[in-house]
Amino acid sequence: MLTLSDVTAGYGGGNVLQGVDLHCEAGTVTCIVGPNGAGKSTVLRVISGLLRCRTGTVEMAGTRTDNLPPEQVLALGVTQVPQSQALFPGMTVRENVLLGGYLIRRNRKLLASRYDAIRERIPIVAERAGDPAGNLSGGQRRMVEIARCLMLDPKLLLLDEPSLGLDPRSLAGVAALIQSLNQAGTTMLLVEQNVRLGLGLATHGVVMEGGKVRLTGTAAEVRDHPEMASLYLGGSAPTPAN
Ligand SMILES: Nc1ncnc2c1ncn2[C@@H]1O[C@H](COP(=O)(O)OP(=O)(O)OP(=O)(O)O)[C@@H](O)[C@H]1O
């Protein structure tokens, strides 16, 4: 579904990504882990078209996307849940979710049926529809951010650090939502600092370091790889999620 081939990209003089190859099959959840500054978020920016790659290619379901502006990448079905707080706090939950359907705003029937399906799937959207998003807890906000991205029925959902700033209970809710979306067929690529959580949720893992991919495999292969301890975790291998 998604293939990055030999991608280099950066922000100023130097390259942050230095020849990244990455592949995600339809129906999988791929988690990118790696130390701070490894280039994980930069990979997501390149895929969503927010940052142009300098060399290499990005292909989504057979279409080259590396030369497309972000709105065209979005129209091809790639949506991103950003790392930082992305909701408009003064707008209601319903309004925030509906904003995600901006590209289909003229098709009112489709907009309504997508919104109804999301309300069924993510109860907080129904329960707090009329409340300002600013009144929600961190975990509830993350759910609504994901809900908003679902309005375009994405082929590929990108999530940048879905666990960031969440307490354990909220984390469990967001993790369950990610798993249920995958069971329903959504392909996902996520970046996670929380290695245990990320690889626990994922079917496949990618370890990045210094702008390069160091390891790839199934999530279990990556988690149990002997290099993981020395490469990333300061000497102790991650244990399976509880
Ligand atoms: N907008 C930007 N302008 C300039 N440099 C940037 C920008 N965003 C990121 N960088 C730099 O690019 C490098 C990789 O950043 P990136 O955010 O991709 O890393 P990361 O692996 O996601 O780590 P983190 O978890 O810390 O975000 C870092 O050295 C960072 O300082």
PDBQT file of the ligand as one rigid body, heavy atoms in Angstrom, charges set to zero:
ROOT
HETATM    1  N1  LIG A 301      10.596  22.026  11.622  1.00  0.00    +0.000 N 
HETATM    2  C1  LIG A 301      11.871  21.673  11.822  1.00  0.00    +0.000 A 
HETATM    3  N2  LIG A 301      12.883  22.513  11.477  1.00  0.00    +0.000 NA
HETATM    4  C2  LIG A 301      14.173  22.172  11.654  1.00  0.00    +0.000 A 
HETATM    5  N3  LIG A 301      14.585  20.991  12.176  1.00  0.00    +0.000 NA
HETATM    6  C3  LIG A 301      13.642  20.130  12.551  1.00  0.00    +0.000 A 
HETATM    7  C4  LIG A 301      12.235  20.413  12.388  1.00  0.00    +0.000 A 
HETATM    8  N4  LIG A 301      11.530  19.349  12.839  1.00  0.00    +0.000 NA
HETATM    9  C5  LIG A 301      12.445  18.443  13.258  1.00  0.00    +0.000 A 
HETATM   10  N5  LIG A 301      13.696  18.910  13.080  1.00  0.00    +0.000 N 
HETATM   11  C6  LIG A 301      14.939  18.179  13.400  1.00  0.00    +0.000 C 
HETATM   12  O1  LIG A 301      14.952  16.976  12.676  1.00  0.00    +0.000 OA
HETATM   13  C7  LIG A 301      15.483  15.917  13.465  1.00  0.00    +0.000 C 
HETATM   14  C8  LIG A 301      14.490  14.765  13.493  1.00  0.00    +0.000 C 
HETATM   15  O2  LIG A 301      13.287  15.206  14.100  1.00  0.00    +0.000 OA
HETATM   16  P1  LIG A 301      11.992  14.296  14.208  1.00  0.00    +0.000 P 
HETATM   17  O3  LIG A 301      10.936  15.117  14.893  1.00  0.00    +0.000 OA
HETATM   18  O4  LIG A 301      11.683  13.680  12.919  1.00  0.00    +0.000 OA
HETATM   19  O5  LIG A 301      12.516  13.173  15.197  1.00  0.00    +0.000 OA
HETATM   20  P2  LIG A 301      11.737  12.069  15.975  1.00  0.00    +0.000 P 
HETATM   21  O6  LIG A 301      12.442  10.783  15.730  1.00  0.00    +0.000 OA
HETATM   22  O7  LIG A 301      10.287  12.130  15.644  1.00  0.00    +0.000 OA
HETATM   23  O8  LIG A 301      11.999  12.456  17.467  1.00  0.00    +0.000 OA
HETATM   24  P3  LIG A 301      11.055  13.138  18.544  1.00  0.00    +0.000 P 
HETATM   25  O9  LIG A 301      10.395  12.032  19.209  1.00  0.00    +0.000 OA
HETATM   26  O10 LIG A 301      12.032  13.862  19.415  1.00  0.00    +0.000 OA
HETATM   27  O11 LIG A 301      10.114  14.057  17.810  1.00  0.00    +0.000 OA
HETATM   28  C9  LIG A 301      15.776  16.501  14.841  1.00  0.00    +0.000 C 
HETATM   29  O12 LIG A 301      17.142  16.779  14.893  1.00  0.00    +0.000 OA
HETATM   30  C10 LIG A 301      14.971  17.769  14.861  1.00  0.00    +0.000 C 
HETATM   31  O13 LIG A 301      15.590  18.753  15.646  1.00  0.00    +0.000 OA
ENDROOT
TORSDOF 0
